[in-house]
Amino acid sequence: MHGFRTVAHTVIGSGASADIASHLTASVRAEVRRVLLVSDAHLLSLGLLRPALDGLAAAGIDVISFTDVVPDPPEQLALDCVALARREKVDAVVAIGGGSSMDLAKVAAVMAYPDCTQSITALYGVDQVDGPRLPLLLAPSTAGTGSEVTPIAIITTGETTKAGIVSPWLYADVALLDPALTTSLPPQVAAVTAIDAMVHAIEAYTSKIKKNPLSDQHALSALTLLSTNILPACKPGPPEQVRENMLLGAMLAGQAFANAPVAAIHALAYPLGGHCHLSHGLSNALMMVPVMRFNLPYCAPLYAELARHLALVPVAADEISAAQALIDYIESTIASLGIEPSLRAHGIEKTFLPTLAGDAMLQTRLLVNNPREVSEQDALALYHEAW
């Protein structure tokens, strides 16, 4: 038996962020008067929030802005966001930004609901959110995380630790994809977020426990869009259609892994973010090829299917050659994007690898999804390969 869940309403189109008010009220079928807008100072300074702010104002909706979001948001920042939402008695939450902004918005929508009595620590884990929540609209400004369609929020809980909140209550009411929001995305950011999206699609397609036909189709469609558009998207000034295709590909990959969860690439990437403060997309890019090679004996048929789907090999190519072609393609794409693939190039000392391996083993909710069991010794070997 398979299950598949996603957001109730999706809007795609340039300029869509100017109509947030109508999309939100139509989806939740309720009057919205005060909105918490969660974003970051960079998007605010670029003027990318202006269409949304003007549109909400024109609809007579008061906007309370929280633009202090930083990458890998710490727990206290999440609590500050919640406190503002409670103090201002907002009746809906909107996020415009990357995964960090959307994750904080999810937490705020839950904890600012008037009847919520749960602490943030009570939310950590799987299916711990009692609900309900405030109406929620999420609009990504990067094509990578897919957070706009996932039931997951990641919060930094200490100097080197993160915790996940996983609950159907975190699915947004509306996911809004506006390529105008990615206009000023730097090429280096576009590159690592795009690889992040490809990781989502590939890990969903090979997920051990909850792999399902609908996630498979979303992953295949995502990889088609991402592979076709990734190189032009990561050059200065990419065309609007390319940026829209990347947003759509990242969203489809998000829908895929929301229902067929990611695995060892993410598990080994998280300690790189926690300890070494590398971005999530870069951390995934650094561990992607080593983990795919490690999984090859268990994933060859599935990797071969993906290679044939992307026309990397002739249809008649043998399984192992086709599977290897997929890994080679990923490796060459990472190189073409100018991403330095070694851990040492990013300042990570070889003597620190055992610490990373030990912390990776704490990511049990991810490791159980990997097609091949990963021991701490395996994790250490993978970090050495990436080093």
Contacts in CASP RR format, 6 or more apart in sequence:
PFRMAT RR
TARGET T0000
AUTHOR 0000-0000-0000
METHOD contacts of the structure
MODEL  1
MHGFRTVAHTVIGSGASADIASHLTASVRAEVRRVLLVSDAHLLSLGLLR
PALDGLAAAGIDVISFTDVVPDPPEQLALDCVALARREKVDAVVAIGGGS
SMDLAKVAAVMAYPDCTQSITALYGVDQVDGPRLPLLLAPSTAGTGSEVT
PIAIITTGETTKAGIVSPWLYADVALLDPALTTSLPPQVAAVTAIDAMVH
AIEAYTSKIKKNPLSDQHALSALTLLSTNILPACKPGPPEQVRENMLLGA
MLAGQAFANAPVAAIHALAYPLGGHCHLSHGLSNALMMVPVMRFNLPYCA
PLYAELARHLALVPVAADEISAAQALIDYIESTIASLGIEPSLRAHGIEK
TFLPTLAGDAMLQTRLLVNNPREVSEQDALALYHEAW
2 212 0 8 1.000
2 213 0 8 1.000
2 214 0 8 1.000
3 212 0 8 1.000
3 214 0 8 1.000
3 259 0 8 1.000
4 212 0 8 1.000
4 214 0 8 1.000
4 215 0 8 1.000
4 259 0 8 1.000
5 151 0 8 1.000
5 168 0 8 1.000
5 171 0 8 1.000
5 258 0 8 1.000
5 259 0 8 1.000
6 149 0 8 1.000
6 171 0 8 1.000
6 255 0 8 1.000
6 258 0 8 1.000
6 259 0 8 1.000
7 148 0 8 1.000
7 149 0 8 1.000
7 171 0 8 1.000
7 172 0 8 1.000
7 173 0 8 1.000
7 174 0 8 1.000
7 175 0 8 1.000
8 27 0 8 1.000
8 171 0 8 1.000
8 173 0 8 1.000
8 174 0 8 1.000
9 23 0 8 1.000
9 26 0 8 1.000
9 27 0 8 1.000
9 173 0 8 1.000
9 174 0 8 1.000
9 175 0 8 1.000
10 149 0 8 1.000
10 174 0 8 1.000
10 175 0 8 1.000
10 176 0 8 1.000
10 177 0 8 1.000
10 251 0 8 1.000
11 19 0 8 1.000
11 23 0 8 1.000
11 174 0 8 1.000
11 175 0 8 1.000
11 176 0 8 1.000
11 177 0 8 1.000
12 176 0 8 1.000
12 177 0 8 1.000
12 244 0 8 1.000
12 247 0 8 1.000
12 248 0 8 1.000
13 177 0 8 1.000
13 178 0 8 1.000
13 179 0 8 1.000
13 244 0 8 1.000
14 178 0 8 1.000
14 179 0 8 1.000
14 180 0 8 1.000
14 240 0 8 1.000
14 244 0 8 1.000
15 51 0 8 1.000
15 178 0 8 1.000
15 180 0 8 1.000
16 23 0 8 1.000
16 139 0 8 1.000
16 176 0 8 1.000
16 177 0 8 1.000
16 178 0 8 1.000
17 51 0 8 1.000
17 52 0 8 1.000
17 96 0 8 1.000
17 139 0 8 1.000
17 176 0 8 1.000
17 178 0 8 1.000
17 180 0 8 1.000
17 181 0 8 1.000
18 51 0 8 1.000
18 52 0 8 1.000
18 54 0 8 1.000
18 55 0 8 1.000
19 55 0 8 1.000
20 52 0 8 1.000
20 55 0 8 1.000
20 56 0 8 1.000
20 94 0 8 1.000
20 137 0 8 1.000
20 139 0 8 1.000
20 176 0 8 1.000
21 32 0 8 1.000
21 55 0 8 1.000
21 56 0 8 1.000
21 58 0 8 1.000
21 59 0 8 1.000
21 60 0 8 1.000
21 61 0 8 1.000
22 59 0 8 1.000
23 137 0 8 1.000
23 174 0 8 1.000
23 176 0 8 1.000
24 32 0 8 1.000
24 35 0 8 1.000
24 92 0 8 1.000
24 94 0 8 1.000
24 135 0 8 1.000
24 137 0 8 1.000
24 173 0 8 1.000
24 174 0 8 1.000
25 31 0 8 1.000
25 32 0 8 1.000
27 135 0 8 1.000
27 137 0 8 1.000
27 173 0 8 1.000
27 174 0 8 1.000
28 92 0 8 1.000
28 135 0 8 1.000
28 173 0 8 1.000
30 91 0 8 1.000
30 135 0 8 1.000
32 61 0 8 1.000
32 91 0 8 1.000
32 92 0 8 1.000
32 135 0 8 1.000
33 60 0 8 1.000
33 61 0 8 1.000
33 62 0 8 1.000
33 91 0 8 1.000
34 61 0 8 1.000
34 62 0 8 1.000
34 63 0 8 1.000
34 64 0 8 1.000
34 88 0 8 1.000
34 89 0 8 1.000
34 90 0 8 1.000
34 91 0 8 1.000
34 92 0 8 1.000
35 56 0 8 1.000
35 61 0 8 1.000
35 62 0 8 1.000
35 63 0 8 1.000
35 64 0 8 1.000
35 90 0 8 1.000
35 91 0 8 1.000
35 92 0 8 1.000
35 93 0 8 1.000
35 94 0 8 1.000
36 64 0 8 1.000
36 65 0 8 1.000
36 66 0 8 1.000
36 81 0 8 1.000
36 84 0 8 1.000
36 85 0 8 1.000
36 88 0 8 1.000
36 90 0 8 1.000
36 92 0 8 1.000
36 93 0 8 1.000
36 94 0 8 1.000
36 105 0 8 1.000
36 108 0 8 1.000
36 112 0 8 1.000
37 49 0 8 1.000
37 52 0 8 1.000
37 53 0 8 1.000
37 56 0 8 1.000
37 63 0 8 1.000
37 64 0 8 1.000
37 65 0 8 1.000
37 66 0 8 1.000
37 67 0 8 1.000
37 94 0 8 1.000
37 95 0 8 1.000
37 96 0 8 1.000
38 66 0 8 1.000
38 67 0 8 1.000
38 69 0 8 1.000
38 81 0 8 1.000
38 93 0 8 1.000
38 94 0 8 1.000
38 95 0 8 1.000
38 96 0 8 1.000
38 101 0 8 1.000
38 102 0 8 1.000
38 104 0 8 1.000
38 105 0 8 1.000
38 108 0 8 1.000
39 49 0 8 1.000
39 65 0 8 1.000
39 66 0 8 1.000
39 67 0 8 1.000
39 69 0 8 1.000
39 95 0 8 1.000
39 96 0 8 1.000
39 97 0 8 1.000
39 101 0 8 1.000
40 67 0 8 1.000
40 68 0 8 1.000
40 69 0 8 1.000
40 70 0 8 1.000
40 97 0 8 1.000
40 98 0 8 1.000
40 100 0 8 1.000
40 101 0 8 1.000
41 67 0 8 1.000
41 68 0 8 1.000
43 49 0 8 1.000
43 67 0 8 1.000
43 96 0 8 1.000
43 97 0 8 1.000
43 141 0 8 1.000
43 181 0 8 1.000
44 65 0 8 1.000
44 67 0 8 1.000
46 184 0 8 1.000
48 96 0 8 1.000
48 141 0 8 1.000
48 180 0 8 1.000
48 181 0 8 1.000
48 183 0 8 1.000
48 184 0 8 1.000
49 65 0 8 1.000
49 67 0 8 1.000
49 96 0 8 1.000
51 180 0 8 1.000
52 94 0 8 1.000
52 96 0 8 1.000
52 139 0 8 1.000
53 63 0 8 1.000
53 65 0 8 1.000
56 63 0 8 1.000
57 63 0 8 1.000
64 84 0 8 1.000
64 85 0 8 1.000
64 88 0 8 1.000
64 90 0 8 1.000
66 80 0 8 1.000
66 81 0 8 1.000
66 84 0 8 1.000
66 85 0 8 1.000
66 104 0 8 1.000
66 108 0 8 1.000
68 77 0 8 1.000
68 80 0 8 1.000
68 81 0 8 1.000
69 77 0 8 1.000
69 97 0 8 1.000
69 100 0 8 1.000
69 101 0 8 1.000
69 104 0 8 1.000
70 77 0 8 1.000
70 100 0 8 1.000
71 100 0 8 1.000
71 279 0 8 1.000
71 280 0 8 1.000
72 100 0 8 1.000
72 154 0 8 1.000
72 156 0 8 1.000
72 162 0 8 1.000
72 273 0 8 1.000
72 274 0 8 1.000
72 277 0 8 1.000
72 280 0 8 1.000
73 100 0 8 1.000
73 103 0 8 1.000
73 104 0 8 1.000
73 155 0 8 1.000
73 156 0 8 1.000
74 155 0 8 1.000
74 156 0 8 1.000
74 157 0 8 1.000
74 158 0 8 1.000
75 120 0 8 1.000
75 155 0 8 1.000
75 156 0 8 1.000
75 157 0 8 1.000
75 158 0 8 1.000
77 104 0 8 1.000
78 104 0 8 1.000
78 107 0 8 1.000
78 108 0 8 1.000
78 120 0 8 1.000
78 155 0 8 1.000
79 120 0 8 1.000
81 104 0 8 1.000
81 105 0 8 1.000
81 107 0 8 1.000
81 108 0 8 1.000
82 107 0 8 1.000
82 108 0 8 1.000
82 111 0 8 1.000
82 112 0 8 1.000
82 120 0 8 1.000
85 93 0 8 1.000
85 108 0 8 1.000
85 111 0 8 1.000
85 112 0 8 1.000
85 134 0 8 1.000
86 111 0 8 1.000
86 112 0 8 1.000
90 112 0 8 1.000
90 134 0 8 1.000
91 134 0 8 1.000
91 135 0 8 1.000
92 134 0 8 1.000
92 135 0 8 1.000
92 136 0 8 1.000
92 137 0 8 1.000
93 105 0 8 1.000
93 108 0 8 1.000
93 109 0 8 1.000
93 112 0 8 1.000
93 134 0 8 1.000
93 135 0 8 1.000
93 136 0 8 1.000
93 137 0 8 1.000
94 105 0 8 1.000
94 136 0 8 1.000
94 137 0 8 1.000
94 138 0 8 1.000
94 139 0 8 1.000
95 101 0 8 1.000
95 102 0 8 1.000
95 104 0 8 1.000
95 105 0 8 1.000
95 137 0 8 1.000
95 138 0 8 1.000
95 139 0 8 1.000
96 139 0 8 1.000
96 141 0 8 1.000
96 181 0 8 1.000
97 139 0 8 1.000
97 140 0 8 1.000
97 141 0 8 1.000
97 142 0 8 1.000
97 181 0 8 1.000
98 140 0 8 1.000
98 141 0 8 1.000
98 142 0 8 1.000
98 145 0 8 1.000
98 147 0 8 1.000
99 140 0 8 1.000
99 142 0 8 1.000
99 145 0 8 1.000
99 146 0 8 1.000
99 147 0 8 1.000
101 141 0 8 1.000
102 138 0 8 1.000
102 140 0 8 1.000
102 145 0 8 1.000
102 147 0 8 1.000
102 148 0 8 1.000
102 153 0 8 1.000
103 147 0 8 1.000
103 152 0 8 1.000
103 153 0 8 1.000
103 154 0 8 1.000
103 155 0 8 1.000
104 153 0 8 1.000
105 136 0 8 1.000
105 138 0 8 1.000
106 136 0 8 1.000
106 138 0 8 1.000
106 147 0 8 1.000
106 153 0 8 1.000
106 165 0 8 1.000
106 170 0 8 1.000
106 172 0 8 1.000
107 120 0 8 1.000
107 123 0 8 1.000
107 153 0 8 1.000
107 155 0 8 1.000
107 165 0 8 1.000
108 134 0 8 1.000
109 133 0 8 1.000
109 134 0 8 1.000
109 135 0 8 1.000
109 136 0 8 1.000
110 116 0 8 1.000
110 118 0 8 1.000
110 123 0 8 1.000
110 129 0 8 1.000
110 131 0 8 1.000
110 133 0 8 1.000
110 134 0 8 1.000
110 169 0 8 1.000
110 170 0 8 1.000
111 118 0 8 1.000
111 120 0 8 1.000
111 123 0 8 1.000
112 134 0 8 1.000
113 131 0 8 1.000
113 132 0 8 1.000
113 133 0 8 1.000
113 134 0 8 1.000
116 130 0 8 1.000
116 131 0 8 1.000
116 133 0 8 1.000
118 128 0 8 1.000
118 129 0 8 1.000
118 130 0 8 1.000
120 155 0 8 1.000
122 128 0 8 1.000
123 129 0 8 1.000
123 165 0 8 1.000
123 167 0 8 1.000
124 155 0 8 1.000
124 157 0 8 1.000
124 163 0 8 1.000
124 164 0 8 1.000
124 165 0 8 1.000
125 163 0 8 1.000
125 164 0 8 1.000
125 165 0 8 1.000
125 166 0 8 1.000
125 365 0 8 1.000
126 166 0 8 1.000
126 167 0 8 1.000
126 365 0 8 1.000
127 166 0 8 1.000
127 167 0 8 1.000
127 168 0 8 1.000
128 165 0 8 1.000
128 167 0 8 1.000
129 165 0 8 1.000
129 167 0 8 1.000
129 169 0 8 1.000
129 170 0 8 1.000
131 169 0 8 1.000
132 169 0 8 1.000
133 169 0 8 1.000
133 170 0 8 1.000
135 173 0 8 1.000
136 172 0 8 1.000
136 173 0 8 1.000
136 174 0 8 1.000
137 172 0 8 1.000
137 173 0 8 1.000
137 174 0 8 1.000
137 175 0 8 1.000
137 176 0 8 1.000
138 147 0 8 1.000
138 148 0 8 1.000
138 172 0 8 1.000
138 174 0 8 1.000
138 175 0 8 1.000
138 176 0 8 1.000
139 148 0 8 1.000
139 175 0 8 1.000
139 176 0 8 1.000
139 177 0 8 1.000
139 178 0 8 1.000
139 181 0 8 1.000
140 146 0 8 1.000
140 147 0 8 1.000
140 148 0 8 1.000
140 177 0 8 1.000
140 181 0 8 1.000
140 247 0 8 1.000
140 250 0 8 1.000
140 251 0 8 1.000
141 181 0 8 1.000
141 182 0 8 1.000
141 185 0 8 1.000
142 182 0 8 1.000
142 185 0 8 1.000
142 189 0 8 1.000
142 190 0 8 1.000
142 193 0 8 1.000
142 250 0 8 1.000
143 182 0 8 1.000
143 185 0 8 1.000
143 190 0 8 1.000
143 193 0 8 1.000
143 194 0 8 1.000
143 197 0 8 1.000
143 233 0 8 1.000
143 243 0 8 1.000
143 246 0 8 1.000
143 247 0 8 1.000
143 249 0 8 1.000
143 250 0 8 1.000
144 193 0 8 1.000
144 194 0 8 1.000
144 196 0 8 1.000
144 197 0 8 1.000
144 200 0 8 1.000
144 246 0 8 1.000
144 250 0 8 1.000
144 253 0 8 1.000
144 281 0 8 1.000
145 193 0 8 1.000
145 196 0 8 1.000
145 197 0 8 1.000
145 250 0 8 1.000
145 254 0 8 1.000
145 280 0 8 1.000
146 197 0 8 1.000
146 200 0 8 1.000
146 250 0 8 1.000
146 251 0 8 1.000
146 253 0 8 1.000
146 254 0 8 1.000
147 153 0 8 1.000
148 172 0 8 1.000
148 175 0 8 1.000
148 176 0 8 1.000
148 177 0 8 1.000
148 251 0 8 1.000
149 171 0 8 1.000
149 172 0 8 1.000
149 175 0 8 1.000
149 251 0 8 1.000
149 254 0 8 1.000
149 255 0 8 1.000
149 258 0 8 1.000
150 170 0 8 1.000
150 171 0 8 1.000
150 254 0 8 1.000
150 257 0 8 1.000
150 258 0 8 1.000
151 166 0 8 1.000
151 167 0 8 1.000
151 168 0 8 1.000
151 169 0 8 1.000
151 170 0 8 1.000
151 171 0 8 1.000
151 258 0 8 1.000
152 164 0 8 1.000
152 165 0 8 1.000
152 166 0 8 1.000
152 170 0 8 1.000
152 258 0 8 1.000
153 164 0 8 1.000
153 165 0 8 1.000
153 170 0 8 1.000
154 162 0 8 1.000
154 163 0 8 1.000
154 164 0 8 1.000
154 165 0 8 1.000
155 162 0 8 1.000
155 163 0 8 1.000
155 164 0 8 1.000
155 165 0 8 1.000
156 162 0 8 1.000
156 274 0 8 1.000
157 163 0 8 1.000
160 271 0 8 1.000
160 274 0 8 1.000
160 275 0 8 1.000
160 359 0 8 1.000
161 274 0 8 1.000
162 270 0 8 1.000
162 274 0 8 1.000
166 365 0 8 1.000
175 251 0 8 1.000
177 244 0 8 1.000
177 247 0 8 1.000
177 248 0 8 1.000
177 251 0 8 1.000
179 240 0 8 1.000
179 241 0 8 1.000
179 243 0 8 1.000
179 244 0 8 1.000
179 247 0 8 1.000
180 240 0 8 1.000
182 190 0 8 1.000
182 243 0 8 1.000
182 246 0 8 1.000
182 247 0 8 1.000
183 243 0 8 1.000
185 193 0 8 1.000
185 243 0 8 1.000
187 234 0 8 1.000
187 235 0 8 1.000
187 236 0 8 1.000
190 233 0 8 1.000
190 234 0 8 1.000
190 238 0 8 1.000
190 246 0 8 1.000
191 234 0 8 1.000
191 337 0 8 1.000
191 338 0 8 1.000
191 339 0 8 1.000
192 279 0 8 1.000
192 281 0 8 1.000
192 282 0 8 1.000
192 284 0 8 1.000
192 285 0 8 1.000
192 339 0 8 1.000
193 250 0 8 1.000
193 281 0 8 1.000
194 226 0 8 1.000
194 230 0 8 1.000
194 233 0 8 1.000
194 234 0 8 1.000
194 246 0 8 1.000
194 250 0 8 1.000
194 337 0 8 1.000
195 281 0 8 1.000
195 284 0 8 1.000
195 285 0 8 1.000
195 288 0 8 1.000
195 333 0 8 1.000
195 334 0 8 1.000
195 337 0 8 1.000
195 339 0 8 1.000
196 280 0 8 1.000
196 281 0 8 1.000
196 284 0 8 1.000
196 285 0 8 1.000
197 222 0 8 1.000
197 226 0 8 1.000
197 246 0 8 1.000
197 249 0 8 1.000
197 250 0 8 1.000
197 253 0 8 1.000
197 254 0 8 1.000
198 222 0 8 1.000
198 223 0 8 1.000
198 226 0 8 1.000
198 227 0 8 1.000
198 230 0 8 1.000
198 253 0 8 1.000
198 288 0 8 1.000
198 330 0 8 1.000
198 333 0 8 1.000
199 262 0 8 1.000
199 265 0 8 1.000
199 266 0 8 1.000
199 281 0 8 1.000
199 284 0 8 1.000
199 285 0 8 1.000
199 288 0 8 1.000
200 222 0 8 1.000
200 250 0 8 1.000
200 253 0 8 1.000
200 254 0 8 1.000
200 256 0 8 1.000
200 257 0 8 1.000
200 262 0 8 1.000
201 218 0 8 1.000
201 219 0 8 1.000
201 220 0 8 1.000
201 222 0 8 1.000
201 223 0 8 1.000
201 226 0 8 1.000
201 252 0 8 1.000
201 253 0 8 1.000
201 256 0 8 1.000
201 257 0 8 1.000
202 219 0 8 1.000
202 223 0 8 1.000
202 292 0 8 1.000
202 306 0 8 1.000
202 330 0 8 1.000
203 257 0 8 1.000
203 261 0 8 1.000
203 262 0 8 1.000
203 263 0 8 1.000
203 265 0 8 1.000
203 266 0 8 1.000
203 369 0 8 1.000
204 211 0 8 1.000
204 215 0 8 1.000
204 216 0 8 1.000
204 218 0 8 1.000
204 219 0 8 1.000
204 253 0 8 1.000
204 254 0 8 1.000
204 256 0 8 1.000
204 257 0 8 1.000
204 259 0 8 1.000
204 260 0 8 1.000
204 261 0 8 1.000
204 262 0 8 1.000
205 211 0 8 1.000
205 215 0 8 1.000
205 216 0 8 1.000
205 219 0 8 1.000
205 220 0 8 1.000
205 256 0 8 1.000
205 260 0 8 1.000
205 302 0 8 1.000
205 305 0 8 1.000
205 306 0 8 1.000
206 263 0 8 1.000
206 295 0 8 1.000
206 299 0 8 1.000
206 302 0 8 1.000
206 303 0 8 1.000
206 371 0 8 1.000
207 215 0 8 1.000
207 257 0 8 1.000
207 260 0 8 1.000
207 261 0 8 1.000
207 262 0 8 1.000
207 263 0 8 1.000
207 369 0 8 1.000
207 371 0 8 1.000
208 263 0 8 1.000
208 368 0 8 1.000
208 369 0 8 1.000
208 370 0 8 1.000
208 371 0 8 1.000
209 261 0 8 1.000
209 368 0 8 1.000
209 369 0 8 1.000
210 259 0 8 1.000
210 260 0 8 1.000
210 261 0 8 1.000
210 369 0 8 1.000
211 260 0 8 1.000
212 259 0 8 1.000
212 260 0 8 1.000
214 259 0 8 1.000
215 255 0 8 1.000
215 256 0 8 1.000
215 257 0 8 1.000
215 259 0 8 1.000
215 260 0 8 1.000
216 256 0 8 1.000
216 260 0 8 1.000
218 252 0 8 1.000
218 253 0 8 1.000
218 254 0 8 1.000
218 255 0 8 1.000
218 256 0 8 1.000
219 252 0 8 1.000
219 253 0 8 1.000
219 256 0 8 1.000
219 257 0 8 1.000
219 260 0 8 1.000
220 306 0 8 1.000
220 309 0 8 1.000
221 249 0 8 1.000
221 252 0 8 1.000
222 249 0 8 1.000
222 250 0 8 1.000
222 251 0 8 1.000
222 252 0 8 1.000
222 253 0 8 1.000
222 254 0 8 1.000
222 256 0 8 1.000
223 253 0 8 1.000
223 306 0 8 1.000
223 309 0 8 1.000
223 310 0 8 1.000
224 309 0 8 1.000
224 310 0 8 1.000
225 245 0 8 1.000
225 246 0 8 1.000
225 248 0 8 1.000
225 249 0 8 1.000
225 252 0 8 1.000
226 246 0 8 1.000
226 249 0 8 1.000
226 250 0 8 1.000
226 253 0 8 1.000
227 310 0 8 1.000
227 329 0 8 1.000
227 333 0 8 1.000
228 245 0 8 1.000
229 242 0 8 1.000
229 245 0 8 1.000
229 246 0 8 1.000
230 246 0 8 1.000
230 333 0 8 1.000
230 337 0 8 1.000
231 333 0 8 1.000
231 336 0 8 1.000
231 337 0 8 1.000
232 238 0 8 1.000
232 239 0 8 1.000
232 242 0 8 1.000
233 242 0 8 1.000
233 243 0 8 1.000
233 245 0 8 1.000
233 246 0 8 1.000
234 337 0 8 1.000
260 369 0 8 1.000
261 365 0 8 1.000
261 366 0 8 1.000
261 369 0 8 1.000
262 366 0 8 1.000
262 369 0 8 1.000
263 366 0 8 1.000
263 367 0 8 1.000
263 369 0 8 1.000
263 370 0 8 1.000
263 371 0 8 1.000
264 291 0 8 1.000
264 294 0 8 1.000
264 295 0 8 1.000
264 366 0 8 1.000
264 367 0 8 1.000
264 370 0 8 1.000
264 372 0 8 1.000
264 374 0 8 1.000
264 382 0 8 1.000
265 284 0 8 1.000
265 287 0 8 1.000
265 288 0 8 1.000
265 291 0 8 1.000
265 292 0 8 1.000
266 284 0 8 1.000
266 363 0 8 1.000
266 366 0 8 1.000
267 360 0 8 1.000
267 363 0 8 1.000
267 366 0 8 1.000
267 367 0 8 1.000
267 370 0 8 1.000
267 374 0 8 1.000
268 287 0 8 1.000
268 291 0 8 1.000
268 356 0 8 1.000
268 360 0 8 1.000
268 379 0 8 1.000
268 382 0 8 1.000
268 383 0 8 1.000
269 280 0 8 1.000
269 281 0 8 1.000
269 283 0 8 1.000
269 284 0 8 1.000
269 286 0 8 1.000
269 287 0 8 1.000
270 283 0 8 1.000
270 359 0 8 1.000
270 360 0 8 1.000
270 363 0 8 1.000
270 366 0 8 1.000
271 355 0 8 1.000
271 356 0 8 1.000
271 358 0 8 1.000
271 359 0 8 1.000
271 360 0 8 1.000
272 278 0 8 1.000
272 282 0 8 1.000
272 283 0 8 1.000
272 286 0 8 1.000
272 287 0 8 1.000
272 343 0 8 1.000
272 348 0 8 1.000
272 356 0 8 1.000
273 279 0 8 1.000
273 280 0 8 1.000
273 283 0 8 1.000
275 352 0 8 1.000
275 355 0 8 1.000
275 356 0 8 1.000
275 359 0 8 1.000
276 346 0 8 1.000
276 347 0 8 1.000
276 348 0 8 1.000
278 286 0 8 1.000
278 346 0 8 1.000
282 339 0 8 1.000
282 346 0 8 1.000
285 334 0 8 1.000
285 339 0 8 1.000
285 341 0 8 1.000
286 341 0 8 1.000
286 342 0 8 1.000
286 343 0 8 1.000
286 346 0 8 1.000
286 386 0 8 1.000
287 382 0 8 1.000
287 386 0 8 1.000
288 330 0 8 1.000
288 334 0 8 1.000
289 327 0 8 1.000
289 330 0 8 1.000
289 331 0 8 1.000
289 334 0 8 1.000
289 341 0 8 1.000
289 386 0 8 1.000
290 382 0 8 1.000
290 385 0 8 1.000
290 386 0 8 1.000
291 382 0 8 1.000
292 299 0 8 1.000
292 303 0 8 1.000
292 326 0 8 1.000
292 327 0 8 1.000
292 330 0 8 1.000
293 327 0 8 1.000
293 385 0 8 1.000
294 372 0 8 1.000
294 374 0 8 1.000
294 378 0 8 1.000
294 382 0 8 1.000
295 370 0 8 1.000
295 371 0 8 1.000
295 372 0 8 1.000
296 303 0 8 1.000
296 323 0 8 1.000
296 324 0 8 1.000
296 327 0 8 1.000
297 372 0 8 1.000
298 371 0 8 1.000
298 372 0 8 1.000
299 323 0 8 1.000
299 371 0 8 1.000
299 372 0 8 1.000
300 319 0 8 1.000
300 320 0 8 1.000
300 323 0 8 1.000
301 319 0 8 1.000
301 323 0 8 1.000
302 371 0 8 1.000
303 322 0 8 1.000
303 323 0 8 1.000
303 324 0 8 1.000
303 326 0 8 1.000
303 327 0 8 1.000
304 313 0 8 1.000
304 317 0 8 1.000
304 319 0 8 1.000
304 320 0 8 1.000
304 322 0 8 1.000
304 323 0 8 1.000
304 326 0 8 1.000
306 326 0 8 1.000
307 313 0 8 1.000
307 317 0 8 1.000
307 322 0 8 1.000
307 323 0 8 1.000
307 325 0 8 1.000
307 326 0 8 1.000
307 329 0 8 1.000
308 315 0 8 1.000
308 317 0 8 1.000
308 322 0 8 1.000
310 326 0 8 1.000
310 329 0 8 1.000
312 322 0 8 1.000
312 325 0 8 1.000
312 326 0 8 1.000
312 329 0 8 1.000
313 321 0 8 1.000
313 322 0 8 1.000
313 325 0 8 1.000
317 325 0 8 1.000
331 341 0 8 1.000
334 341 0 8 1.000
335 341 0 8 1.000
340 346 0 8 1.000
341 386 0 8 1.000
342 386 0 8 1.000
342 387 0 8 1.000
343 353 0 8 1.000
343 383 0 8 1.000
343 386 0 8 1.000
343 387 0 8 1.000
344 350 0 8 1.000
344 387 0 8 1.000
348 356 0 8 1.000
348 387 0 8 1.000
350 384 0 8 1.000
350 387 0 8 1.000
353 380 0 8 1.000
353 383 0 8 1.000
353 384 0 8 1.000
353 387 0 8 1.000
354 380 0 8 1.000
356 379 0 8 1.000
356 383 0 8 1.000
357 376 0 8 1.000
357 377 0 8 1.000
357 379 0 8 1.000
357 380 0 8 1.000
357 383 0 8 1.000
358 376 0 8 1.000
358 379 0 8 1.000
360 367 0 8 1.000
360 374 0 8 1.000
360 376 0 8 1.000
360 379 0 8 1.000
361 367 0 8 1.000
361 374 0 8 1.000
361 376 0 8 1.000
361 379 0 8 1.000
367 374 0 8 1.000
374 382 0 8 1.000
END
